[in-house]
Amino acid sequence: MTRTQPGTASGTDNNRPAALTLTFLGTGGVTAAPLPGCACRACLRATHDPRFARAPCSALIEYGRERVLLDAGLPLLASRFPPGTLSRILLTHYHIDHVQGLFALRWGRGDPIAVWGPPDPRGCDDLYKHPGLLDFRPALTPFVAHAFGELQVTPLPLQHSRLTHGYLLAWHDIRIAWLCDTCGLPPDTADFLRGQPLDQLVIDCNDPPCATPRNHNDVALATVALLRPRQTWLTHLSHEMDNWLAENRLPHGVQPARDGQTLRCDAAWPVTV
């Protein structure tokens, strides 16, 4: 649903900065629908209706002239983002489903693209050895805000099978927490985020409820209750999670994200388009 702020024609006026948008380029995990060879309800639906398909989890953040790619698991990144159209890339971690698009992108022509990620000395395959036009920068310090123009980016340690960072994105009075991939939160990260008034929470929810989640969250409602954001979006969803969602309801203010969905935030109010 799109909202227009009182007293404005398009959600902004001359006294407010331009909007920040976050577009979900992909909302799936490695077993997202349609999973090859699977005939479950979610996979059949996604096969016949591309609106229900889920690409690898990633997002595009836009504000002013800045375009920041958050994770790079989408294939064919070079055709989707021609040279000069990306300001920088933020990586949560170096599992292949979050970086596979870099392997072709690196051999393109044009200006170097700055890449920021956690301090994982292994990286992924030979990306560090043969970076091409990718300019891998020193890792940002956890819990310390780093300015990318008007956007403040704070890395947040997560709990996963590889060294992984989430990010707190602060733009004027808007706070968005991106927490993927993770199974729960480390105590320091939970304590840090409890002190933040979160407008939007985007959180890993790979699996339906299970007794012992591993590497990824199940429904993650305990974390949502702890952080108390105004709005929560579930991402990194598996086909099993989509099947669960077809038969169960989520609490008010918690929704599964969809590929192509955009969150538009101005200085006064976050909205969805």
C-alpha positions as CSV (number, residue, x, y, z in Angstrom):
1,M,0.0,0.0,0.0
2,T,1.3,3.5,-0.9
3,R,0.8,6.4,1.5
4,T,1.1,10.1,0.7
5,Q,2.0,12.3,3.6
6,P,-0.5,15.0,4.7
7,G,0.2,18.4,3.0
8,T,2.3,16.9,0.2
9,A,1.6,15.8,-3.4
10,S,4.1,13.0,-3.7
11,G,5.4,12.2,-0.2
12,T,8.0,14.9,-0.1
13,D,8.2,18.7,-0.2
14,N,11.0,21.3,-0.4
15,N,11.7,21.0,3.3
16,R,12.4,17.3,3.2
17,P,15.2,15.3,1.6
18,A,14.5,13.0,-1.3
19,A,13.3,9.5,-0.4
20,L,15.4,6.4,0.3
21,T,14.2,3.2,-1.3
22,L,15.0,-0.4,-0.6
23,T,14.0,-2.8,-3.4
24,F,14.0,-6.6,-2.7
25,L,15.8,-8.0,-5.7
26,G,15.5,-11.5,-4.3
27,T,13.9,-13.0,-1.2
28,G,14.9,-16.7,-1.4
29,G,17.4,-19.0,0.1
30,V,19.1,-21.9,-1.7
31,T,15.9,-24.0,-1.5
32,A,13.5,-21.3,-2.6
33,A,10.6,-21.9,-4.9
34,P,10.7,-23.1,-7.6
35,L,13.2,-25.8,-6.5
36,P,14.2,-28.0,-9.4
37,G,12.4,-31.3,-9.4
38,C,10.1,-30.4,-6.5
39,A,6.3,-30.8,-7.0
40,C,5.2,-29.2,-3.7
41,R,2.5,-26.5,-3.6
42,A,4.9,-23.6,-3.5
43,C,7.2,-24.8,-6.2
44,L,4.3,-25.6,-8.6
45,R,2.8,-22.1,-8.0
46,A,6.2,-20.4,-8.6
47,T,6.8,-22.5,-11.7
48,H,3.5,-21.4,-13.3
49,D,3.4,-17.8,-11.9
50,P,6.8,-16.0,-11.8
51,R,5.4,-13.6,-9.3
52,F,5.8,-16.3,-6.6
53,A,9.4,-17.2,-7.6
54,R,12.2,-16.2,-5.3
55,A,15.7,-15.2,-6.5
56,P,18.8,-15.2,-4.2
57,C,18.4,-12.9,-1.3
58,S,19.6,-9.4,-2.1
59,A,18.4,-5.7,-2.3
60,L,19.1,-2.4,-4.0
61,I,19.3,0.7,-1.8
62,E,18.8,4.0,-3.6
63,Y,19.0,7.6,-2.2
64,G,19.9,10.7,-4.1
65,R,22.3,9.5,-6.8
66,E,23.6,6.6,-4.8
67,R,22.8,3.0,-5.6
68,V,24.1,0.4,-3.2
69,L,23.8,-3.3,-3.9
70,L,23.3,-5.4,-0.8
71,D,24.6,-8.9,-1.5
72,A,25.4,-10.1,-5.0
73,G,23.9,-13.5,-5.4
74,L,21.8,-12.6,-8.5
75,P,23.2,-14.0,-11.8
76,L,23.8,-11.6,-14.7
77,L,24.5,-8.6,-12.5
78,A,26.5,-7.0,-15.4
79,S,23.5,-6.8,-17.6
80,R,21.2,-5.7,-14.8
81,F,23.6,-2.9,-13.6
82,P,25.5,-1.4,-16.6
83,P,29.0,0.1,-15.8
84,G,28.7,3.2,-13.7
85,T,25.3,2.5,-12.2
86,L,26.4,1.0,-8.9
87,S,28.0,3.2,-6.3
88,R,29.2,0.3,-4.1
89,I,28.4,-3.2,-3.0
90,L,27.8,-4.4,0.6
91,L,28.2,-8.1,1.3
92,T,26.8,-9.9,4.3
93,H,29.1,-12.9,3.9
94,Y,30.9,-15.0,1.3
95,H,28.7,-18.0,0.8
96,I,28.2,-18.6,-2.9
97,D,24.5,-17.8,-3.0
98,H,25.4,-14.3,-1.8
99,V,28.3,-13.5,-4.1
100,Q,27.9,-15.6,-7.2
101,G,27.0,-12.6,-9.4
102,L,30.4,-11.1,-8.7
103,F,32.3,-13.8,-10.7
104,A,31.1,-12.4,-14.1
105,L,30.8,-8.8,-13.0
106,R,34.4,-8.5,-12.1
107,W,35.6,-9.0,-15.7
108,G,33.6,-6.0,-17.0
109,R,35.1,-2.7,-18.1
110,G,34.8,0.6,-16.4
111,D,35.6,2.2,-13.1
112,P,36.3,0.0,-10.0
113,I,33.4,-0.8,-7.8
114,A,34.0,-0.6,-4.1
115,V,33.0,-3.8,-2.2
116,W,32.6,-3.9,1.6
117,G,32.1,-7.1,3.6
118,P,33.0,-8.9,6.8
119,P,36.7,-9.6,7.4
120,D,36.6,-13.2,6.1
121,P,40.2,-14.0,4.9
122,R,38.9,-16.9,2.7
123,G,36.5,-14.8,0.7
124,C,34.9,-17.0,-2.0
125,D,37.0,-19.1,-4.4
126,D,39.4,-16.7,-6.3
127,L,37.6,-13.4,-5.9
128,Y,40.3,-11.9,-3.8
129,K,43.1,-13.3,-6.0
130,H,41.5,-12.1,-9.3
131,P,39.2,-9.2,-8.4
132,G,39.0,-7.6,-11.8
133,L,37.2,-4.3,-11.4
134,L,36.0,-5.2,-7.9
135,D,37.8,-3.0,-5.3
136,F,37.6,-5.0,-2.0
137,R,37.9,-2.6,0.8
138,P,39.0,-3.2,4.5
139,A,36.1,-4.4,6.6
140,L,34.0,-1.9,8.5
141,T,34.2,-2.1,12.3
142,P,31.2,-3.7,14.0
143,F,28.9,-1.4,15.9
144,V,30.6,1.7,14.3
145,A,28.7,3.8,11.8
146,H,30.3,4.4,8.5
147,A,29.1,7.2,6.2
148,F,28.2,6.5,2.6
149,G,27.0,10.0,1.7
150,E,23.7,10.6,3.6
151,L,23.5,6.9,4.6
152,Q,25.1,5.7,7.8
153,V,25.9,1.9,7.7
154,T,26.7,0.0,10.9
155,P,27.9,-3.6,10.6
156,L,26.3,-6.1,13.0
157,P,27.8,-9.5,13.8
158,L,25.3,-12.4,13.1
159,Q,25.2,-16.1,13.9
160,H,25.8,-18.2,10.8
161,S,28.2,-20.9,9.6
162,R,30.4,-18.3,8.0
163,L,31.5,-14.9,9.4
164,T,28.5,-12.8,8.6
165,H,27.4,-9.2,9.1
166,G,24.0,-7.7,9.1
167,Y,23.6,-3.9,8.7
168,L,21.8,-1.1,10.4
169,L,21.0,1.5,7.7
170,A,20.3,5.0,9.1
171,W,19.1,7.7,6.7
172,H,18.0,10.9,8.5
173,D,15.4,9.7,11.0
174,I,14.8,6.3,9.3
175,R,16.4,3.1,10.8
176,I,16.3,-0.1,8.8
177,A,18.0,-3.3,10.1
178,W,19.0,-6.0,7.6
179,L,19.6,-9.3,9.4
180,C,20.4,-12.1,7.0
181,D,21.8,-14.9,7.2
182,T,21.4,-15.6,10.9
183,C,20.0,-18.0,13.5
184,G,19.0,-15.8,16.4
185,L,21.3,-12.9,17.3
186,P,24.5,-12.6,19.3
187,P,24.0,-10.9,22.6
188,D,26.0,-7.8,21.7
189,T,24.0,-7.3,18.4
190,A,20.7,-7.8,20.2
191,D,21.6,-5.3,22.9
192,F,22.8,-2.8,20.3
193,L,19.5,-3.1,18.3
194,R,17.3,-2.9,21.3
195,G,18.6,0.7,21.7
196,Q,17.5,1.6,18.2
197,P,14.0,2.8,17.2
198,L,13.6,0.5,14.1
199,D,11.2,1.6,11.4
200,Q,11.9,-1.5,9.3
201,L,13.3,-4.9,10.1
202,V,14.3,-7.3,7.3
203,I,15.1,-10.6,8.9
204,D,16.1,-14.1,7.8
205,C,13.2,-16.6,8.0
206,N,14.4,-19.5,6.0
207,D,12.4,-22.2,7.8
208,P,9.0,-23.0,9.2
209,P,8.9,-23.5,13.0
210,C,11.2,-26.3,14.1
211,A,12.7,-27.6,17.3
212,T,16.3,-26.7,16.6
213,P,16.9,-24.0,14.0
214,R,20.4,-24.2,12.5
215,N,22.3,-21.5,10.6
216,H,19.0,-19.7,9.7
217,N,16.0,-18.5,11.6
218,D,12.7,-20.3,11.6
219,V,9.7,-17.9,12.0
220,A,11.9,-15.5,14.1
221,L,9.0,-14.0,16.0
222,A,11.0,-14.0,19.3
223,T,13.6,-11.7,17.6
224,V,10.8,-9.5,16.3
225,A,9.3,-9.2,19.8
226,L,12.7,-8.3,21.2
227,L,13.5,-5.5,18.7
228,R,9.9,-4.2,18.4
229,P,10.2,-2.6,14.9
230,R,7.3,-0.7,13.3
231,Q,7.3,-3.2,10.4
232,T,9.0,-6.5,9.8
233,W,9.8,-8.2,6.5
234,L,10.7,-11.9,6.3
235,T,13.3,-12.8,3.6
236,H,15.6,-15.7,2.6
237,L,12.5,-17.9,2.4
238,S,12.6,-21.6,1.5
239,H,9.8,-23.4,-0.4
240,E,9.0,-25.1,2.9
241,M,8.5,-21.7,4.5
242,D,6.2,-20.6,1.6
243,N,4.1,-23.8,2.1
244,W,3.8,-23.0,5.8
245,L,2.8,-19.4,5.1
246,A,0.0,-20.6,2.8
247,E,-1.6,-22.3,5.8
248,N,-0.7,-20.0,8.7
249,R,-1.1,-16.3,9.6
250,L,1.7,-14.0,10.8
251,P,1.2,-11.3,13.5
252,H,0.2,-7.8,12.6
253,G,3.2,-5.9,11.2
254,V,5.0,-9.0,10.0
255,Q,4.9,-9.9,6.3
256,P,6.9,-12.0,3.9
257,A,8.8,-9.9,1.4
258,R,8.4,-10.5,-2.4
259,D,10.9,-10.1,-5.2
260,G,10.6,-6.7,-6.8
261,Q,8.9,-5.1,-3.8
262,T,10.1,-1.6,-2.8
263,L,10.1,0.1,0.6
264,R,10.0,3.8,0.1
265,C,11.0,6.0,3.1
266,D,11.0,9.7,3.3
267,A,12.2,11.7,6.3
268,A,8.8,11.4,8.0
269,W,7.4,7.9,7.2
270,P,8.3,4.6,5.7
271,V,5.9,3.4,3.1
272,T,5.6,0.4,0.7
273,V,5.1,0.6,-3.1
